[in-house]
Amino acid sequence: MEPGNETRLSTFLLLGFSEDPALQPLIFGLFLSMYLVTVAGNLLIVLAILSDPHLHTPMYFFLSNLSLVDVCFTSTTVPKMLVNIQTQSKAITYAGCITQMYFYLLFGGLDNFLLAVMAYDRFVAICHPLHYTVIMNPQLCVQLVLVCWVISVLHALLHSLLVLQLSCTHLEVPQFFCELNQMIHSACSDTFLNDVVIYFTVVLLGGGPMAGILYSYSKIVSSVRAISSAQGKYKAFSTCASHLSIVSLFYCTGLGVYITSPITQDSHSTATASVMYTVVTPMLNPFIYSLRNKEIKRALQIFLGRKT
């Protein structure tokens, strides 16, 4: 998206949530707190998993990757917003905007694919327990993560290159970061191809992993129903409850952003969905996983006790 001939500006203006100066300290404090909690919580999960040999399993390998991606995902958008509030500026450079959009798409895509991989891991663990260690071997786990990275990089690169072909004269973005849909519809050139690619990738790269998750859990439910003991059923479902909670929150907010933002004029509803997607979900992930997981709790207690 190149600035048009009508302007020499090389910056975009991120309008954020409110222009009321009285609300800026409140917004700054709220987002700073959520950002620090997100970074601290997810890094603690990663460090606890790395420090406990009992957690060196496929399930926790994928969880540690998800936690690292969540830190990067939030760090793509929130720090710039905090700097803008602190400096009382709404500006972001053209290069900075494109870069922010690229990494936002990259880490959002990684979250999406890792959640699908984690569902497959649970499917193998519950439906094929005797072959779990053979199927989910370390080599396959690394390959699955690498495939997630490759697809996410190509997906983000595709959208970024298409946006670079657009021209614009309207440099105000009604968001707190350079979100893809808002960037496209700030352009003055034809965006038909961009819209088609967005919906195509949402269906393919969003619907594909979602279909995989639904298939995995349909098989898991069938297997759990065949378990005779109530304790066995509870244990099987408890290993999936945290993942299901995160999946529901991630997809509901994510699809809300990408489906409604091209067709609605209400920037406040889009911004609210974006906050849930980019800030709240990554912040809640470590709490949801740790509160429902005794092994993570124990690893955190050992890790924190060792540090004190």
C-alpha positions, 0 to 999 in steps of 0.5 A, a space after each residue: 500500500 503505497 501513499 498516493 501522489 496526493 500526499 508526501 506523507 510516509 506514515 499512517 495514523 493509528 486512531 486507536 480506541 478513543 481520542 479522549 485525553 482523559 481516557 489515555 492513562 486508563 487505556 495505557 495502564 490496562 494494556 500495559 498490565 495485560 501485556 506484562 501478564 501475558 509475557 510473564 505467564 507464557 514465559 513461565 509456562 515455557 520455563 517450567 516445561 523446559 526445567 521439568 524432564 517429566 514434561 518433555 513430551 509431545 503435548 508440552 512441546 506443542 504447548 511451549 511453542 504455543 506460549 512462545 508464539 502468544 508472546 510474539 503475537 501480543 508483542 507485535 501490536 501492544 508495545 507500539 500502541 503503548 509507545 504511541 499513547 506515552 508519546 501522544 502520537 498516533 503515527 506509525 511509519 509505512 515500513 513499520 505498518 507493513 512489518 507489523 501487519 506481516 508479523 501479526 498474520 504470521 503469529 496469528 497463523 501459527 496459533 491457528 495451526 498449533 491448536 490444530 496440531 495439539 488437537 491431533 496430539 490429543 486424538 492420538 493419545 486418547 484413540 491410539 494410546 498403545 501407539 502414541 509414542 511411536 506415532 508422536 515421535 520427536 521427529 514428527 513433532 518437530 516436522 509438524 511445527 516446521 510445517 506450521 511455520 512454513 505455511 504461516 510465513 507463506 500466508 503472511 507473505 502473500 497478504 503483505 505482497 498484495 497490500 504492497 500493490 495497493 495505493 492510498 490517500 486515506 492514511 488513517 487506520 481505525 484500529 490500534 494496529 495495522 490490521 489487514 482488513 482495515 489496511 485494505 479498506 483504507 486503500 483508494 485502489 481496487 481491493 477485489 483481489 485482496 478481498 477474494 484472497 482473504 476469504 479464500 485463505 480464511 476458508 482454507 487455512 482457517 476452516 481446514 484446521 478447524 475441520 481437523 479439530 472437529 474431526 479429532 474431537 469427534 473421534 475422542 468423544 467416541 473413544 471416551 464413551 467406550 471407556 467403562 469407568 467414570 474416572 477414566 472418562 473424566 481423566 480423558 476429558 480433563 486433558 482436552 478441556 483446556 485446549 477446547 476452551 482456548 480453541 473456542 475463544 481463539 476461533 470465535 474472536 478470530 473469525 469475528 475479526 476477519 469476517 465482520 470487519 470487511 462488511 461492517 462500518 462499526 470500528 468499535 466492535 471490530 476493535 473489541 474483537 481484535 483486543 479479544 483476539 490479540 491480547 485477551 486470548 494470549 493472556 488467558 492461555 497460561 491461566 487456563 492450561 495451568 489451572 486445569 493441569 496438575 503437572 503444570 502446577 507442580 512444574 511451576 511450583 518446583 521452578 518458582 521454588 528453585 528460583 526463590 
